């Protein structure tokens, strides 16, 4: 490959790289990254949907827990995090379309999802929130 051909790829690669960081998300609000672990009666809860809903206007950050109960919130267009400020947290084992996640039946009490009493204050930067749910 000649030097001229190699150099012609540089602007294209730069454009693709910049777009991967800035395209698709539009104007994002101030976000904080959020990770943590969800347990039910002391055991990891796999396949649970975790959503952080900003009390101020804005879309929620969401994640699905892995086999060890760990989650990392995603906001929009592959961007990690959720909106800074107070967020109501909802955790359930049903997807929005009504299908159960990872073979789980809905065993989570309403105080953790439809009538959630969980709230967390998201700060700019890294945040970690673990949730120890009880089935009774």
Buried (B, 14 or more C-beta within 10 A) or exposed (E): EEEEEEEEEEEEEEEEEEEEEEEEEEEBBEBBBBBBBBBBEEEBBBBBBBBBBBEEEBEBBBBBBBEEBBBBBBBBEEBBBBBBBBBBBBBBBBEEEEEEBBEBEEEBBEEBBEEBEBEBEBEEEEBEBEBEBEEE
